[in-house]
């Protein structure tokens, strides 16, 4: 079994090549399997590590210092794993969690649709079935790591859906589906996530519906949404912390001492601003971990606003911090490829943060509504 430092060494070695080629980091995923980390959130009784959300955040932070794409792949897998642990029925838990705990299952998330934008809680994809079998035909424009997933959690309308919000979450083994890749993946950043468009069709037992039929909204409130925001924020923060660490090391190096005046007020104030942004994100992240881990009801307005605020602030502050770092080190080490600081890759990766479940919807809509529901301004 690999240790975390050994996993990090593999991730660091593969990161540049995976980014250049926009290919999935297969060696890094293999290392995560061998380490047992894919089963981090699986209870010990099922062979997992029995870790909590704080441990998930810590591992994601460490991975993101080497490659933000791998950190996002890991965090999103953990989101899926936690959803199965908390919401799967007894028969599905007994069948799936031991394999998940052994690291045999990398889980893909299939929630995007072409016509609904970022509206997670609605679907356009119908399902059909009877008392025993559910038939799925799902076209998704973005599936992170989907080509390499061993199983999927898929959103689709319940067979008897009376509205677009009557959405079910369905678990499917890859062997139960016909899986087609519908296109390529050539983005600005997050290139190693290999988030290709896919079509998944097949039939699964009704017992593989996770939670109540049509009850995906409850899963999103309790687990799916909070875990996404914790994991994303940890990945963004880890990437920005790694960037700052490399820049500080460069400034303190013999080469850097020739270039930088370490008594310059401008340099010191810029470094202080960067560090301050990251400290604020870390404080909100750690508070959100505590709340999500312990709160009996995450549907309450204060908890929802805290988790949404974490996402928005982490996206903005981490990108802004790396933008300042680019200004500090200049064209050669901040903008051009090939620098040992690889700031340009982190800059490209972090530009996706505000677009990942777009901030406008998260802040202006969800949090705006929640503010009106909490006139006493109760902070979580």
C-alpha positions as CSV (number, residue, x, y, z in Angstrom):
1,X,0.0,0.0,0.0
2,X,1.4,3.4,-1.0
3,X,1.8,6.2,1.5
4,X,0.5,9.7,0.8
5,X,4.1,11.0,0.1
6,X,4.5,8.2,-2.4
7,X,1.2,9.2,-4.1
8,X,2.3,12.8,-4.2
9,X,5.5,11.9,-5.9
10,X,3.6,10.1,-8.6
11,X,1.2,13.0,-9.1
12,X,4.0,15.5,-9.3
13,X,5.9,13.4,-11.9
14,X,2.8,13.0,-14.1
15,X,1.2,16.4,-13.8
16,X,3.0,18.4,-16.5
17,X,2.6,15.7,-19.2
18,X,-1.0,15.1,-18.4
19,X,-1.7,18.9,-18.6
20,X,0.1,19.3,-22.0
21,X,-1.7,16.3,-23.5
22,X,-5.1,17.0,-21.8
23,X,-5.1,13.3,-20.8
24,X,-6.4,11.7,-17.6
25,X,-3.7,11.1,-15.0
26,X,-3.9,7.3,-15.1
27,X,-0.7,6.7,-13.0
28,X,-2.0,9.1,-10.3
29,X,-5.3,7.3,-10.2
30,X,-3.5,3.9,-9.9
31,X,-1.5,5.4,-7.0
32,X,-4.6,6.6,-5.2
33,X,-6.1,3.1,-5.6
34,X,-3.0,1.5,-4.1
35,X,-2.9,3.9,-1.2
36,X,-6.5,3.1,-0.1
37,X,-7.4,6.8,-0.4
38,X,-10.3,6.1,-2.7
39,X,-11.9,4.4,0.3
40,X,-11.0,7.3,2.7
41,X,-14.7,8.1,3.6
42,X,-15.8,4.4,3.7
43,X,-16.4,3.1,7.2
44,X,-13.9,0.6,8.6
45,X,-16.6,-2.1,8.8
46,X,-16.6,-2.1,5.0
47,X,-12.8,-2.1,4.7
48,X,-12.4,1.6,4.2
49,X,-10.3,4.1,6.1
50,X,-13.2,5.5,8.1
51,X,-12.0,9.1,7.6
52,X,-14.1,12.2,7.9
53,X,-14.5,15.4,6.0
54,X,-11.5,17.1,7.6
55,X,-9.3,14.2,6.4
56,X,-10.8,14.5,2.9
57,X,-10.0,18.2,2.9
58,X,-6.4,17.7,4.1
59,X,-5.6,15.1,1.4
60,X,-7.2,17.3,-1.3
61,X,-5.1,20.2,-0.2
62,X,-1.9,18.1,-0.4
63,X,-2.8,16.7,-3.9
64,X,-3.6,20.2,-5.2
65,X,-0.1,21.5,-4.4
66,X,1.1,19.0,-7.0
67,X,-1.8,19.0,-9.5
68,X,-5.2,20.7,-9.1
69,X,-6.8,18.3,-11.6
70,X,-5.9,15.2,-9.6
71,X,-7.2,17.0,-6.4
72,X,-10.5,17.7,-8.1
73,X,-10.8,14.1,-9.4
74,X,-10.2,12.9,-5.9
75,X,-12.5,15.3,-4.2
76,X,-15.4,14.6,-6.6
77,X,-14.9,10.9,-6.1
78,X,-15.1,11.4,-2.3
79,X,-18.3,13.4,-2.8
80,X,-19.8,10.3,-4.6
81,X,-18.4,7.9,-2.0
82,X,-19.9,9.9,0.9
83,X,-23.3,10.0,-0.9
84,X,-23.3,6.2,-1.2
85,X,-22.2,5.8,2.4
86,X,-25.0,8.1,3.7
87,X,-27.9,7.5,1.3
88,X,-27.6,4.1,-0.4
89,X,-30.0,1.4,0.6
90,X,-28.9,-1.7,2.6
91,X,-28.5,-4.0,-0.3
92,X,-26.5,-1.5,-2.4
93,X,-24.3,-0.6,0.6
94,X,-23.5,-4.3,1.2
95,X,-22.6,-4.8,-2.4
96,X,-20.7,-1.6,-3.3
97,X,-19.0,-0.3,-0.1
98,X,-16.5,-3.2,0.4
99,X,-15.2,-2.7,-3.2
100,X,-15.1,1.0,-2.7
101,X,-13.2,0.6,0.5
102,X,-10.6,-1.6,-1.2
103,X,-10.0,1.1,-3.9
104,X,-11.5,-0.9,-6.7
105,X,-14.1,1.6,-7.6
106,X,-13.4,5.1,-9.0
107,X,-16.8,6.8,-9.2
108,X,-17.8,9.2,-11.9
109,X,-20.5,11.9,-11.5
110,X,-23.1,12.3,-14.2
111,X,-25.1,15.4,-13.4
112,X,-24.7,17.8,-16.3
113,X,-27.2,18.1,-19.2
114,X,-27.0,20.2,-22.4
115,X,-30.2,22.1,-22.0
116,X,-30.3,23.0,-18.3
117,X,-27.1,24.9,-17.7
118,X,-25.9,24.7,-14.1
119,X,-29.3,23.8,-12.5
120,X,-28.4,20.7,-10.6
121,X,-31.8,20.1,-9.1
122,X,-33.7,19.6,-12.4
123,X,-33.3,17.1,-15.2
124,X,-34.4,16.6,-18.8
125,X,-33.5,12.9,-19.0
126,X,-36.4,10.5,-18.6
127,X,-36.2,7.0,-17.2
128,X,-38.5,4.1,-17.8
129,X,-39.0,0.9,-15.8
130,X,-41.1,-1.3,-13.7
131,X,-41.0,-2.6,-10.1
132,X,-37.6,-4.3,-10.7
133,X,-35.6,-2.6,-13.4
134,X,-34.9,1.1,-14.3
135,X,-33.8,2.0,-17.8
136,X,-31.5,4.9,-18.2
137,X,-30.5,6.9,-21.3
138,X,-28.3,9.8,-20.3
139,X,-26.4,12.3,-22.4
140,X,-24.0,14.4,-20.4
141,X,-21.8,17.2,-21.9
142,X,-19.2,17.0,-19.1
143,X,-18.2,13.9,-17.1
144,X,-15.0,14.4,-15.1
145,X,-12.8,11.3,-15.6
146,X,-15.8,9.5,-17.1
147,X,-13.7,7.4,-19.5
148,X,-11.9,5.8,-16.6
149,X,-14.7,5.4,-14.0
150,X,-15.6,2.0,-12.7
151,X,-19.1,3.1,-11.8
152,X,-21.3,6.2,-12.0
153,X,-23.8,8.2,-10.0
154,X,-26.4,9.4,-12.5
155,X,-29.1,12.0,-12.2
156,X,-32.3,11.5,-14.2
157,X,-36.0,12.0,-13.8
158,X,-37.9,9.4,-11.8
159,X,-40.2,7.3,-14.1
160,X,-43.3,8.9,-12.6
161,X,-41.9,12.4,-12.5
162,X,-44.5,15.1,-12.6
163,X,-42.0,18.0,-12.8
164,X,-38.4,18.6,-13.9
165,X,-37.4,18.7,-10.2
166,X,-38.5,15.1,-9.5
167,X,-35.0,13.8,-9.9
168,X,-33.5,10.5,-8.8
169,X,-29.9,9.6,-8.3
170,X,-29.0,6.2,-9.7
171,X,-25.9,4.1,-9.1
172,X,-24.7,2.0,-12.1
173,X,-21.7,-0.2,-12.5
174,X,-19.8,0.3,-15.8
175,X,-20.6,-3.3,-16.7
176,X,-24.3,-2.4,-16.6
177,X,-24.1,0.3,-19.2
178,X,-23.2,1.0,-22.8
179,X,-20.8,3.9,-22.5
180,X,-19.9,6.1,-25.4
181,X,-17.6,9.1,-25.5
182,X,-19.1,11.8,-27.7
183,X,-16.3,14.3,-28.1
184,X,-12.9,15.5,-26.9
185,X,-11.6,17.7,-24.1
186,X,-9.3,20.7,-24.9
187,X,-9.9,23.4,-22.3
188,X,-7.8,26.3,-21.1
189,X,-7.2,24.7,-17.7
190,X,-8.1,21.6,-15.6
191,X,-6.9,19.7,-18.6
192,X,-6.0,16.5,-16.8
193,X,-9.6,16.0,-15.5
194,X,-10.5,14.8,-19.0
195,X,-14.1,15.9,-18.6
196,X,-15.5,14.6,-21.8
197,X,-19.1,14.4,-23.1
198,X,-20.6,11.0,-22.7
199,X,-23.7,9.0,-23.3
200,X,-24.6,6.2,-20.9
201,X,-27.5,3.8,-21.6
202,X,-28.5,0.6,-19.8
203,X,-30.8,-1.0,-17.2
204,X,-30.1,-1.3,-13.5
205,X,-32.1,-2.9,-10.6
206,X,-34.5,-0.4,-8.9
207,X,-32.5,-1.1,-5.7
208,X,-29.7,0.9,-7.1
209,X,-31.6,4.2,-6.8
210,X,-29.8,6.1,-4.1
211,X,-32.1,7.6,-1.6
212,X,-35.8,8.0,-2.3
213,X,-37.0,7.9,-5.9
214,X,-37.3,11.5,-7.0
215,X,-35.5,12.6,-3.8
216,X,-32.2,13.9,-5.2
217,X,-32.9,17.4,-3.7
218,X,-32.6,15.9,-0.2
219,X,-29.3,14.3,-1.1
220,X,-27.9,17.5,-2.5
221,X,-28.8,19.4,0.7
222,X,-27.4,16.9,3.1
223,X,-24.3,15.6,1.3
224,X,-23.8,16.2,-2.4
225,X,-23.7,20.0,-2.4
226,X,-21.7,20.6,0.8
227,X,-19.1,17.9,-0.1
228,X,-18.7,19.5,-3.6
229,X,-18.0,22.9,-2.1
230,X,-15.6,21.6,0.6
231,X,-13.7,19.5,-2.0
232,X,-13.5,22.2,-4.6
233,X,-12.4,24.9,-2.1
234,X,-9.7,22.6,-0.8
235,X,-8.4,21.9,-4.3
236,X,-8.3,25.7,-5.1
237,X,-6.7,26.5,-1.8
238,X,-4.1,23.8,-2.1
239,X,-3.2,24.9,-5.6
240,X,-2.8,28.5,-4.5
241,X,-0.8,27.5,-1.4
242,X,1.6,25.4,-3.6
243,X,2.1,28.4,-5.9
244,X,2.9,30.7,-3.0
245,X,5.3,28.2,-1.6
246,X,7.2,27.9,-4.8
247,X,7.3,31.7,-5.3
248,X,8.7,32.3,-1.8
249,X,11.3,29.5,-2.3
250,X,12.3,31.2,-5.6
251,X,12.6,34.7,-4.0
252,X,14.8,33.2,-1.2
253,X,17.0,31.2,-3.6
254,X,20.4,32.6,-4.8
255,X,18.8,33.4,-8.2
256,X,15.9,35.1,-6.6
257,X,18.0,37.2,-4.3
258,X,19.7,38.7,-7.4
259,X,16.3,39.7,-8.8
260,X,14.2,40.7,-5.7
261,X,14.8,43.3,-3.0
262,X,13.4,41.5,0.0
263,X,13.1,44.7,1.9
264,X,10.9,46.3,-0.8
265,X,7.6,47.6,0.7
266,X,5.9,46.7,-2.6
267,X,7.1,43.1,-2.6
268,X,6.3,42.6,1.0
269,X,2.9,44.1,0.8
270,X,2.0,42.0,-2.2
271,X,3.2,38.8,-0.5
272,X,1.1,39.8,2.6
273,X,-2.0,40.3,0.5
274,X,-1.5,36.9,-1.1
275,X,-1.0,35.2,2.2
276,X,-4.0,37.0,3.7
277,X,-6.3,35.9,0.9
278,X,-5.3,32.3,1.6
279,X,-5.7,32.6,5.4
280,X,-9.2,33.9,5.0
281,X,-10.2,31.0,2.6
282,X,-8.6,28.5,5.0
283,X,-10.6,30.0,8.0
284,X,-13.9,29.7,6.1
285,X,-13.0,26.3,4.9
286,X,-12.2,24.9,8.3
287,X,-15.4,26.5,9.8
288,X,-17.4,24.9,7.0
289,X,-15.9,21.5,7.6
290,X,-16.9,21.7,11.3
291,X,-20.5,22.8,10.4
292,X,-21.0,20.2,7.7
293,X,-19.6,17.5,9.9
294,X,-21.7,18.3,12.9
295,X,-24.9,20.2,11.9
296,X,-28.1,18.2,12.3
297,X,-29.8,20.1,9.5
298,X,-27.8,21.5,6.5
299,X,-31.0,22.9,5.0
300,X,-31.0,25.7,7.5
301,X,-30.2,29.1,6.0
302,X,-27.0,29.8,8.0
303,X,-25.4,26.5,7.0
304,X,-26.4,26.8,3.4
305,X,-25.0,30.4,3.2
306,X,-21.8,29.4,4.8
307,X,-21.2,26.6,2.4
308,X,-22.1,28.7,-0.6
309,X,-20.0,31.6,0.6
310,X,-17.0,29.2,0.9
311,X,-17.4,28.2,-2.7
312,X,-17.6,31.8,-4.0
313,X,-14.9,33.2,-1.8
314,X,-12.5,30.4,-2.4
315,X,-12.9,30.7,-6.2
316,X,-12.3,34.4,-6.1
317,X,-9.6,34.7,-3.5
318,X,-7.4,31.8,-4.7
319,X,-7.5,33.0,-8.3
320,X,-6.7,36.6,-7.2
321,X,-3.8,35.4,-5.1
322,X,-2.2,33.6,-8.0
323,X,-2.8,36.6,-10.2
324,X,-0.7,38.7,-7.8
325,X,2.0,36.0,-7.8
326,X,2.2,36.2,-11.5
327,X,2.8,40.0,-11.2
328,X,5.4,39.5,-8.6
329,X,7.7,37.1,-10.6
330,X,7.0,38.6,-14.0
331,X,6.9,37.3,-17.5
332,X,9.5,34.6,-17.4
333,X,8.4,32.7,-14.3
334,X,4.8,33.9,-14.2
335,X,3.5,33.8,-17.7
336,X,5.7,31.5,-19.8
337,X,5.5,27.8,-19.8
338,X,8.5,25.8,-18.8
339,X,9.2,27.6,-15.5
340,X,9.9,25.5,-12.5
341,X,7.3,27.5,-10.7
342,X,4.5,26.5,-13.3
343,X,2.4,29.4,-12.2
344,X,0.8,29.6,-15.7
345,X,-0.8,26.2,-15.2
346,X,-2.2,27.0,-11.8
347,X,-3.5,30.3,-13.2
348,X,-5.3,28.5,-16.0
349,X,-6.6,25.9,-13.6
350,X,-7.9,28.4,-11.1
351,X,-9.7,30.4,-13.8
352,X,-12.2,27.6,-13.9
353,X,-13.2,28.0,-10.2
354,X,-15.8,30.7,-10.6
355,X,-17.3,28.8,-13.6
356,X,-17.6,25.5,-11.7
357,X,-21.2,25.7,-10.7
358,X,-21.2,29.4,-11.7
359,X,-20.8,31.9,-8.9
360,X,-23.7,34.0,-10.1
361,X,-26.1,31.2,-9.4
362,X,-24.5,30.3,-6.1
363,X,-24.2,33.8,-4.7
364,X,-26.8,36.0,-6.4
365,X,-29.6,33.4,-6.4
366,X,-29.1,30.8,-3.7
367,X,-27.6,33.0,-1.1
368,X,-29.8,35.9,-1.9
369,X,-32.9,33.9,-1.3
370,X,-31.3,32.5,1.9
371,X,-30.6,36.0,3.2
372,X,-34.2,36.9,2.9
373,X,-35.1,33.8,4.9
374,X,-32.8,34.8,7.8
375,X,-33.7,38.3,8.9
376,X,-32.0,37.8,12.2
377,X,-28.7,37.2,10.5
378,X,-27.7,34.0,12.3
379,X,-24.2,33.1,11.5
380,X,-23.3,29.4,11.2
